[in-house]
């Protein structure tokens, strides 16, 4: 983890994040190695041409139209891959988070975010800002408020539902009208409520995703159509005591198309809450003061109540959690990369996803499979694979140019040379 952090801090100090570079009608990246995240291979020494917001051409030689204005970018010895998605992020809970976080996300190659719980009015305003100028921030796909039982686990950005007040259908109608892209379910929903949410989602061609509830068996949530399971709650308990059941759950997830977003980083952070290097002053300007205070208090409580034996047990549990993710992946469960920023203390924006990718590799995914978890898999999950997720003609030019090969070493995702968001180029050290 230290190596990733050190390189990322160098990124911050060297370029003060990425700055828009002036360009012409065409941008031509010459002799670049294109990373194929589907096949896990390189297309070597390609010419990649961007026009407006799209990838216009990929091949050996591009014949420029007569009189065309274009900017050339030297891609020799570099690697071009799709922009990354953080598929478990909390962005739309404060109106200032766009100013705090958009730049740092783009600087780390994150061109898309799935928001897993926040305020729909804030989310709508952020989407409008990005729609007016997509280069200002990442694409957003969000749920709005969390749906939980009554009382809920947490009250922030949560709607408690117990079936005795507002009809579930009326509530979901209002969320869709306010701009929810899907529904986020949580840990204390009763089974009849989950069934109503599932029926509504199916009827309206929407999806629901989130925690496995304590009041409904995982198999039933999967059968009802829960599209993604966030974290490892419930699954890790079953993994410890009933391997045959985990096999059945994995098979059912594969059959029903249920994804896993394990957020391994939150479990790794728990193993070293005592470690002073967990606190990263260089990233504090991008953390809301409320979060900073909450993180400090949480860390102090954990340290004061945790014995050395507890820390060792936490490390053992983390190794088991990684093993579970690797096993589910081996069984054919599709993986999404996400960090749970603002849901867990000391998960930092941008660098957090780089760390999550490394942890997924440690869990047993190949470098290519790790890249897929943050690129093509999110596109397939959201049904946007015709426009994003790979470096291909006709797709949005959301791209990351790396100085090293991520198929050889996943840590190469830290070695960012330039980022493109819908064709707008952000270059280190200012414009050129």
Secondary structure, DSSP 8 states (H G I E B T S, - for coil): -HHHHHHHHHHHHHHSS-EE----SEEEEEEEEEEETTTTEEEEEEEEEEETTEEEEEES-----TT--EEEEE-TT-EEEE-EEEEEE--TTSTTHHHHHHHHHHHTTEEEEEE-S--HHHHHHHHHHHHH-GGGS-EEEE--SEEE-SS-S--TTEEE--SSSS-HHHHHHHHHHTT-SSEEE-TT-BHHHHHHHHHHHHHTT--EEE---TBS-HHHHHHHT--EEESSTTHHHHHHH-HHHHHHHHHHHHHHT-EEE--HHHHHHHTTTT-GGG--GGGGGGS-HHHHHHHHHHHHHHHHH--HHHHHHHHHHHHHHHHHHHHHHHTT--B-----BTTBTT--TTHHHHHHHHHHHHTT--HHHHHHHTTHHHHHHHT-TTTSSS--TTSB--EEEESS-TTT-GGGGG-EEEEEETTEEEETTS--
